[in-house]
Amino acid sequence: MNFEIDTQRICKELESTDRRLKTNVLAELRDQCENASDQYMTTNKTAEIFDQLYLHLLKAYDDRFESVRDHAVQAVNAFLNRLPPMDFHLMNVVSTLAERMGKAETVEPSEEIRLLYIGQLNLMVCQYAKMGSVGVFRECYPMVVKILIKSIKDDYPVVQREGCSTLVNLARVAETEELRPFTESLLVALYGMLNHKHAQARITAIEAIGRLSLHMDASGEAMRRLLNEVSPLLMDTMPLVRREVGQMGILMLMQLMDRYSFFERILPLVLCCLKDESPEVLSHIHPQWLECGKQYFDENEAELSQQEISDLPVENYPANVKRPTIGCRGLVQRSLRLLQLITRETGDWKDNVRLHSLKLLYQFVLHAEAAMTAKFFEIYGDLAHACVDPVAEVNAEAAKVADLMGRLLMYEAWIDHGFDGLERNARESYMRCFYHMFTASLGGTYSQLLKLAKLLRSTDYSHTLKPGFQLYILKLLDTIVDKSLKVNASQEELEDLYESVYVSGVKVMSLCYSLNSNGNEDVNLGELLIERIVELEQSSLAKIHERWFHLALKDVENLDAALEDNAEPVMLLDGLINMCHLRATYMTDLISKVKLVFEHCCDSAQVKIFGSLSVATLFWSKTMDVERERSTQILSEFISQIVEPYLTWKAGSNAEAMRSLAMATLCALAQGAEDEAVEVLPSLAKHMPSLLEDRNVTTRHYAIKAVIYFRQMSVEDLKPLAYATMQRMDDPSAGIRILAALAVGKLKPKFSDSEKEAEHEKEVWDVFVTRAMDLLLLYHESPEKDIKAAVEVTLRVLAQSHPVAWEDRYKRASAMAQNKDQLNELYKRLTLKDVPDPEASTAS
């Protein structure tokens, strides 16, 4: 179609007050301009028509009707697509846009029109850039910048994003000298968008900041502020935002004029993305990071090519991790000054900041490799603190960093600093960090292993009550054993090493047990450690305990004080007794330690230790691997010094508890050392009657259970015990009544070798049996099923051993029995010829 436009008619109609007329003529003008053929629409003719219309068109930008303003902008856009890049046209349009959108107050109320305004500015930037005439913008930069700032601060997110896109397009083609004076004001406006609730708005703002950074003056604080403003977005919840930050870092690394001065500040923007959990971030940034490394290598080829020749593979490189290129490594290795700042952030109060800094540190270690060894002492403390972070994800990341450092840093250079940190700081934090590094490393000489084992054996470490600390001590001891298999050392030297490992391990394991007697992971780990030492020593667990346990027992100190049951020395002694029990080689030392507790420590501590002893004595026959005579001697000494002093009655609640535990220990000894007890227990018979009548039901319970183990005693010695036992059938406790009824039938005296004396003794014992039968028959009428069953078991035994007395007692009871049928049935069951074995019945 011909490009014939009646400019006079258009101008006249645009001066009208009729909204419909103006919108129609503007729409018609736009259509004519867009649809005109290039043959008729020459550049000169387009410029001539626009010169006649531009005043009326731009005046319509201020029309009171929104639709008129809308059509006016679109009509001008149609002309701008055809017009050549002329200062005159640019200044007219930009000045009008500045009037509508470049002031502090909001002149244009419509969001959609403001979007058209900034879109028109973007169109001009793109058109003029395409035609190679961006230079014409230099005269109107102040107005353009005002428009851009206003759009960036707009309340409408779409307008903000369009403003950022316009700025990006301008920054791509602008001359740095012309744009630099305005960069600071533009950046300040963009910083306000970094916290925008829309992710897309944050992304466009970051892109604009990245492009603008290439034009700014980096000599002052501006660059530092820029990086400080953008860096927090590396922890943004949206992956695309984090990716854009990395993209900005790539852009600056490759195109910033003064990039070498700012490598150490720019690198975190990229390195954090290399450890990002989102694949779309990593896959986008990693190839570009390789390009950065290639560019750096090309720029420093003389230096890096020499380094490349001697660049050998790392022997202990982590699995499933690809080694960075030499260019990428060189980039990081020249920027290690930033490490202290990164590690300082590992102690930040925000969880995500701590996690982010550790991920960044991981990348620094991965790229810096051995070059970072010199920085180890500076970051050791901060990394150690991060290893015990209360947030599991954070301390797990810290462990990964420590593991990587152990693999890549020069072992000979950091190990002494590592030992020094452990010696100065006996804390879980340093222990965890050192453990991860030492375990991952390939180093470890015999002298270093022995030094470490002795350090862990010290009270600062092996006597800790912190569960986490205990776990890592055991893990480190396990690592020492692993590394001992690879060192050059004699058998005697290895035995010295394993001795220290055993003592440390058994003490830690004992404290773990005492803290949690139900068992836990630490105790299991400790047991596995001891089993490994047993295997390496080609011995048995019992032999190892007998050989080295006394060394652990020596380390139990300060028992001569008023300690509670939760004090470390008491808990250590308690755990050692429970874990290793009682053995001949250290019995004397153990008795002296226990006596110290009973003399000086508080009531709760005494009760705790006595309770553990009572349990340990159950295993006497298994743990006392000595001759019978020697075992009996030790048992006699143990009872006389530890148990017997507390069997006598004393006033007070603690004395009552100790008496009950002493009786429990005696009962356990009678079961655990049954053969030896036959010789030792008779000397304690004098205490039993009072113990059987003790006010404490627990004491009476253990006393009645222990009575049956008093064997090989004369009638005279057993008689008081027998009558006291018989009286317990009247005990208020049903359980004790049942035990007493069973015990009466198991008491068997040893009669004299002299016939005359033996006859007298049998008469005396028969009297006891007769009374016992009477009482048992009386209790057989009880409604309690359990007591009736116990009575029947005992009567069966007595009826077999004393049939005459049984017949007599039955007849006597029959005359007085309330339920004769029940008694007759009992008599028939007990007087059968084929009576079952009473011992079997008792056992059942």
PyMOL commands that set and color helices and strands:
alter all, ss='L'
color gray80, all
select helices_A, chain A and resi 7-14+19-35+43-62+66-80+87-101+111-130+134-152+157-173+176-191+199-213+222-235+239-255+259-274+279-299+301-309+326-333+336-347+351-387+392-408+411-424+428-440+446-457+459-462+467-484+491-515+521-536+541-554+568-580+584-600+603-623+628-646+653-672+674-692+697-707+715-730+734-744+755-780+785-801+803-816+820-830+838-843
alter helices_A, ss='H'
color red, helices_A
deselect
rebuild
show_as cartoon
